[in-house]
Amino acid sequence: MATPVEDRKQPADRAVARRPAHEFDAIVLVSFGGPEGPDDVLPFLENVTRGRNVPRERLLDVAHHYDLFGGVSPINAQNRELIEALEPELRRRGIELPIYFGNRNWHPYLGDTMRQMTEDGVGRALAIFTSAFSSYSGCRQYREDLFNAQQAVGPDAPEVPRTRMFFNHPGFVEANVDRVRAAMSELGTDQVHIAFTAHSIPSAMAANCAYEAQLREAARLVAEAVDIADWAVVYQSRSGSPQVPWLEPDIGDHLRAVHERGVRAVVISPIGFVSDHLEVLFDLDTEAREIADQLGLTMARAGTAGTHPAFVAGLADLIVERMTPGAERPALGRFGPSHDVCAPDCCLPGTGRPSPWDAG
């Protein structure tokens, strides 16, 4: 008998279980979404910022970022590439589950994906979020989105628990280590400073989650693996009112500061992101590059985990462990493996709101 929607608890992974914890009919990759053509840009931005009183001038300013790249965010294509890489890795492990794809803010919308899974007879799907770190916008809000999609579809909508956060999973760390090593090779020196970047969030939001601590731990693991002692976690893509405190320092300010103390070569590693989407391309490859050039800093930007084989294998590990009672749960460093099910008050938004451009 289907569980009535009103009996479910928000967010989605707090729902009353109808199936054994290790049984799944499908996988669903859950992401932010982005425009796939010039005509999509303003409708996408209006959708992202609906109800937040963002001035029209700000929308047009951000729309210009997309114009520089043909009006297309690469995030959807990159997510499809990740699915294409994950499917054969799962088959190699004897897992033949279909992989669905749903977004928060653009096609394919999560509600449409939930409806399609329901029509296909999926009763329980395991969600993978395109975020390695715990925060409101990187975890809880996706769980709320899943709950809202379940409500819209009705009582036959599938249960959708998620995989654990993977900031310290060996596969994610190894992929970022390889990307940083490649960037260092591009510079031709190991006398570098590494600036690990992540999306800034309001300080009030950061106080309610482990975002900063997890970022520092992931950065430490990568820096130690490449034997670089001079590193820092910095932030990018800040938005919102200047009166609201957000995590700092900004990458631009940080480049100026390290140049001031005599650093001559910098690797920027966008460890807070899993793909080279538009914010990485604009904030780092365009704006940060311009600042580095003006300062005379030699700079290389490391790639994100993307479809690196170690990262893809790591995501498969996370799926297998949820499907296998008593499975190993590998994790590097000081924190151990993250939890599978969040506490009811986990990652609350605080007094600020997540950036409307997060992961675009």
Secondary structure, DSSP 8 states (H G I E B T S, - for coil): ----GGGS-TTGGGS---S-TT--SEEEEEE----BSGGGHHHHHHHHHTTS---HHHHHHHHHHHHTTTTB-THHHHHHHHHHHHHHHHHHTT----EEEEESSSSSBHHHHHHHHHHTT--BEEEEES-SS-SIIIIIHHHHHHHHHHHHH-TTS-B--B----TT-HHHHHHHHHHHHHHHHHHT-S--EEEEEEE--BHHHHTTSSHHHHHHHHHHHHHHHTT---EEEEEE---S-TTS-B---BHHHHHHHHHHTT--EEEEE-TT-SS--HHIIIIIIIIIHHHHHHHT-EEEE---STT-HHHHHHHHHHHHHHHSTT------SSS----SS--TTTT--TTS---TTTT-
